[in-house]
């Protein structure tokens, strides 16, 4: 009998009849019932990469591809991968399988490693193609006298598409807004002062849009753990004036009464851009929460060799609201809000070595960020 060709993993497999007894044991065990309750796809594979057990989540993905019986099949065959049947040896033996995250993770598990790979699978069913993106985790274990692989996968295609769309939108918006700034500058150069009355508001709006987009890029990088911190000397009063000017310039029609209270003359070394973002969140929160005509105080004070920047405004939220401050997605406003305070805390505590908190006193609430005088950067 001629040897079956392969471009990657061994092609040999057992007959399905030899797998049925152990498959039945897993299916009827408490392990099978527990795995069925999990929201991630779970599969147990033999040394030949054949399925002897899968949970309800994996069966659902297989049934989407028209596969109702998965025992004896390999993961790509069960999920409808377009490359699973290119070679006689099946899933794992084609040249395309060399870059398959699932195949690589399974191989790593048989090398006594815990596999962690991303699998980009194109599958075909019902005369159409679909892309599946799986985050695959594998580990080997022994059951009786058999070496097996626990293979689990999370379907992350929707998250991937959201990330791609977010990147595209940021890129397109930033280019368009930057182009508007350049265009208004060109118009002023050509037409002179006569057009300033019209171009200045347009340029200011475009610059604010550029600022908002870049802020969102910072937030995204911070949440993904890849934000760079760039420390430099910061003069507290100078930075506070910048924050106040930016906050009051956002809406010229907004009725504001703001006071600057800076008793700190010492410089600190921190990332001024990130600190401005934190204080801008506090200011926006204060402006939206305060009654008309009330006072907002923006300031800085020294607290035991650390500097505390704060924003104080009138009005105290209920205990139910206070208990959920700084939680992601919690908001008392419209749907889609509730990220500001959470993100301010993330920047302060994960990137600036600081501490964020809130104080209540005489019907006033104060949000503060306390920072060290010296911050080391992550170049």
C-alpha positions in Angstrom: 0.0 0.0 0.0 1.6 3.3 -1.0 2.4 5.9 1.7 0.1 8.8 2.0 1.8 12.1 1.1 1.8 15.1 3.5 3.2 18.6 3.4 3.0 19.1 7.2 1.5 16.8 9.9 1.5 13.0 9.8 -1.5 11.7 7.7 -2.1 8.4 9.6 -5.4 8.0 11.4 -7.4 5.3 13.2 -10.6 3.8 12.0 -13.7 5.3 13.5 -14.7 1.9 15.0 -11.6 2.0 17.2 -12.5 5.4 18.5 -16.1 4.8 19.4 -15.6 3.1 22.9 -13.5 6.0 24.3 -15.7 8.6 22.6 -18.7 7.0 24.3 -17.0 7.2 27.7 -16.3 10.9 27.4 -19.8 11.6 26.1 -21.4 9.9 29.1 -19.0 11.2 31.7 -19.5 14.2 34.0 -16.7 15.9 32.0 -18.8 15.9 28.9 -21.7 17.5 30.7 -19.4 20.2 32.2 -17.8 21.0 28.8 -21.3 21.3 27.3 -22.0 24.2 29.6 -19.0 26.2 28.5 -19.4 29.1 26.0 -16.2 28.2 24.2 -15.7 25.3 21.7 -14.0 22.3 23.3 -12.6 19.2 21.5 -10.6 16.2 22.7 -8.3 14.9 20.0 -6.3 11.7 19.6 -2.6 11.5 18.5 -3.9 11.3 15.0 -5.7 14.7 15.6 -9.1 12.9 15.4 -12.1 14.1 17.4 -13.3 11.7 20.1 -15.4 14.3 21.9 -16.7 17.8 21.3 -19.0 20.0 23.3 -22.2 21.8 22.2 -20.4 25.0 21.1 -18.1 23.1 18.7 -21.0 21.0 17.4 -22.8 24.2 16.6 -19.9 25.5 14.5 -19.7 22.1 12.8 -23.4 22.0 12.0 -23.1 25.5 10.4 -20.9 23.7 7.9 -23.3 20.9 7.4 -21.3 18.4 9.5 -23.5 16.4 12.0 -21.1 13.7 13.1 -17.7 14.8 14.1 -16.2 11.8 15.9 -13.2 10.5 13.8 -12.9 13.8 11.9 -10.1 16.3 12.4 -10.9 19.9 13.4 -10.7 21.4 9.9 -12.8 18.6 8.4 -15.5 19.1 11.1 -15.6 22.8 10.5 -15.6 22.8 6.7 -12.1 24.2 6.1 -11.6 24.6 2.3 -8.1 23.0 2.6 -9.1 20.0 4.7 -9.7 17.7 1.7 -7.0 18.9 -0.7 -4.7 16.0 0.2 -5.6 12.4 0.7 -4.3 12.6 4.2 -7.0 15.2 5.1 -6.8 18.1 7.6 -3.2 19.1 8.5 -1.5 17.6 5.5 -1.7 20.3 2.8 0.8 23.0 2.2 -1.7 25.6 3.5 -1.7 23.8 6.8 1.8 24.9 7.5 0.4 28.4 8.4 -2.8 27.1 10.1 -2.9 28.3 13.7 -5.0 25.3 14.8 -2.5 22.8 13.3 0.5 24.6 14.8 -1.2 24.7 18.3 -1.9 20.9 18.1 1.7 20.3 17.1 2.9 22.4 20.0 0.8 20.4 22.5 2.5 17.2 21.4 5.8 18.8 22.0 4.8 19.3 25.7 4.0 22.9 25.2 0.7 24.8 25.7 -0.4 25.9 22.3 -1.8 29.4 21.7 -2.4 30.4 18.2 -4.8 32.4 16.0 -6.5 30.3 13.3 -7.7 32.1 10.1 -10.0 29.5 8.5 -11.8 29.8 5.2 -14.7 27.4 5.0 -17.2 26.5 2.3 -20.8 25.3 2.7 -24.1 25.9 1.0 -22.3 27.2 -2.1 -20.7 30.1 -0.2 -17.5 30.8 1.7 -17.1 32.2 5.1 -14.1 33.3 7.1 -13.8 32.0 10.7 -11.3 33.5 13.1 -10.5 31.3 16.1 -8.3 31.9 19.1 -7.0 28.3 19.7 -5.7 26.9 23.0 -4.2 23.4 23.3 -2.7 21.2 26.0 -1.8 17.5 26.1 -2.9 15.0 28.8 -3.1 11.3 29.3 -6.3 9.3 29.6 -5.7 5.7 30.5 -2.9 4.6 28.2 -3.7 7.3 25.5 -2.0 10.6 24.8 -4.7 13.1 24.0 -5.1 16.8 23.3 -7.5 19.2 24.9 -8.3 21.7 22.1 -10.4 24.8 22.9 -11.3 27.7 20.6 -13.0 31.0 20.9 -14.8 32.5 17.9 -13.3 36.0 17.6 -14.4 37.0 14.1 -16.8 39.7 15.3 -14.1 41.3 17.5 -11.6 41.2 14.6 -14.1 42.8 12.2 -14.8 45.5 14.8 -11.1 46.2 15.3 -10.6 46.4 11.5 -13.5 48.8 11.1 -12.3 50.9 14.0 -8.8 51.2 12.5 -10.3 52.1 9.1 -12.6 54.7 10.5 -9.9 56.3 12.6 -7.5 56.4 9.6 -10.1 57.9 7.2 -11.4 60.4 9.7 -8.0 61.6 10.7 -6.9 62.1 7.1 -10.1 64.0 6.3 -9.9 66.2 9.4 -6.2 67.0 8.8 -7.0 67.8 5.2 -9.7 70.3 6.3 -7.1 72.1 8.5 -4.6 72.3 5.6 -7.3 73.5 3.2 -8.4 76.3 5.4 -4.8 77.4 5.8 -4.4 77.4 2.0 -7.6 79.5 1.5 -6.3 82.1 4.0 -3.0 82.2 2.2 -4.7 82.8 -1.1 -7.6 85.1 0.0 -5.9 86.9 2.9 -7.7 88.3 5.9 -11.0 88.7 4.1 -11.7 84.9 4.5 -10.5 84.6 8.1 -14.0 85.2 9.5 -15.2 82.0 7.7 -12.1 79.8 7.8 -11.2 80.2 11.5 -14.3 78.5 12.8 -13.9 75.7 10.2 -10.2 75.2 11.1 -10.9 75.2 14.9 -13.7 72.6 14.4 -11.3 70.5 12.3 -8.6 70.7 14.9 -11.0 69.7 17.6 -12.0 66.7 15.5 -8.3 65.7 15.0 -7.9 66.0 18.8 -10.9 63.8 19.5 -9.7 61.1 17.0 -6.3 61.0 18.5 -7.8 60.8 22.0 -9.7 57.7 20.9 -6.5 56.2 19.6 -4.9 56.8 22.9 -7.8 55.1 24.8 -7.7 52.2 22.5 -3.9 51.7 22.9 -4.3 52.0 26.7 -7.0 49.3 26.8 -4.9 47.0 24.7 -1.9 47.5 27.0 0.4 49.0 24.3 0.4 52.7 25.2 3.8 54.4 25.4 4.4 56.7 28.3 6.6 59.8 27.5 7.6 61.6 30.7 8.8 65.2 30.7 8.9 68.1 33.2 5.4 69.4 33.8 4.5 72.7 35.5 1.2 72.1 37.2 -0.3 75.6 36.9 0.6 75.8 33.2 -1.0 72.4 32.5 -4.1 73.3 34.4 -4.6 76.5 32.4 -4.3 74.5 29.2 -6.9 72.0 30.4 -9.3 74.8 31.5 -8.9 76.7 28.2 -9.6 73.5 26.2 -12.6 72.6 28.4 -14.2 76.0 28.2 -13.5 76.2 24.5 -15.4 73.0 23.6 -18.8 74.7 23.8 -18.8 78.5 23.7 -22.6 78.6 24.5 -22.1 76.6 27.7 -22.7 78.7 30.9 -19.6 78.1 33.0 -18.2 79.4 36.2 -14.6 78.0 36.7 -11.9 78.7 39.2 -8.3 77.7 39.1 -6.8 76.7 42.5 -3.1 75.8 42.3 -1.1 75.9 45.5 1.8 73.8 44.1 4.9 75.5 42.7 7.0 72.4 42.2 7.4 70.7 38.8 6.7 67.0 38.4 8.0 64.5 35.8 5.1 62.8 34.1 3.3 62.4 30.7 1.5 65.7 30.2 -0.7 64.4 27.3 -2.1 61.6 29.4 -2.5 63.8 32.5 -4.5 66.3 30.4 -6.7 63.5 29.2 -7.5 62.4 32.7 -8.3 66.0 33.8 -10.4 66.6 30.7 -12.5 63.6 31.7 -13.0 65.0 35.2 -13.9 68.5 33.7 -16.4 67.0 31.2 -18.0 65.0 34.0 -18.3 68.1 36.2 -19.8 70.2 33.4 -22.4 67.6 32.6 -23.3 66.9 36.3 -23.4 70.4 37.8 -26.5 72.7 38.0 -26.4 75.9 35.9 -24.5 78.7 37.6 -22.6 76.5 40.0 -18.8 76.6 40.4 -16.2 74.1 39.1 -12.8 74.2 40.7 -9.7 72.9 38.9 -6.6 72.7 40.9 -3.5 71.0 42.3 -2.0 70.5 45.8 0.8 68.6 47.3 0.0 65.5 49.4 2.9 63.8 51.2 5.5 64.3 48.4 3.0 63.5 45.7 0.9 65.9 43.6 -2.9 65.7 43.6 -4.7 67.2 40.6 -8.4 67.6 41.2 -11.7 68.8 39.8 -14.5 69.8 42.3 -18.1 70.6 41.5 -21.4 71.0 43.3 -23.8 68.1 43.6 -23.4 64.7 45.2 -24.5 61.5 43.3 -26.6 58.9 45.1 -25.0 56.0 46.9 -26.0 53.6 44.1 -24.2 55.8 41.6 -21.1 56.3 43.8 -20.7 52.6 44.3 -20.3 52.1 40.5 -18.1 55.1 39.7 -15.0 54.1 37.6 -16.7 50.9 36.3 -16.5 50.3 32.6 -19.8 51.1 30.7 -21.6 52.4 33.9 -23.4 55.6 33.1 -26.3 57.7 34.2 -26.4 59.2 30.7 -27.3 57.8 27.3 -26.4 54.4 25.9 -22.9 54.2 24.7 -21.5 56.4 27.5 -19.7 55.4 30.7 -16.1 55.0 29.6 -14.6 58.3 30.7 -14.0 57.7 34.4 -13.0 54.1 33.8 -10.4 55.2 31.2 -9.1 58.0 33.5 -8.5 55.4 36.2 -6.8 53.1 33.7 -4.4 55.8 32.5 -3.5 57.0 36.0 -3.0 53.6 37.7 -1.6 51.5 34.9 0.5 54.0 33.1 1.3 57.0 35.4 1.9 55.1 38.6 -0.9 57.2 40.2 -4.1 56.8 42.1 -7.6 58.0 41.2 -10.3 58.6 43.8 -13.3 60.7 44.8 -14.1 62.7 47.9 -17.4 64.1 49.2 -17.7 67.2 51.3 -20.6 69.6 52.0 -22.6 68.8 48.9 -19.6 68.9 46.7 -17.8 66.1 44.9 -14.1 66.1 44.1 -12.4 63.7 41.6 -8.6 63.6 42.0 -5.6 61.9 40.5 -2.6 61.6 42.7 0.8 61.3 41.0 4.4 60.7 42.0 6.9 63.6 41.5 9.0 61.4 39.2 7.8 58.9 36.7 10.0 56.5 34.7 9.0 56.0 31.1 8.6 52.8 29.0 10.6 53.5 26.0 
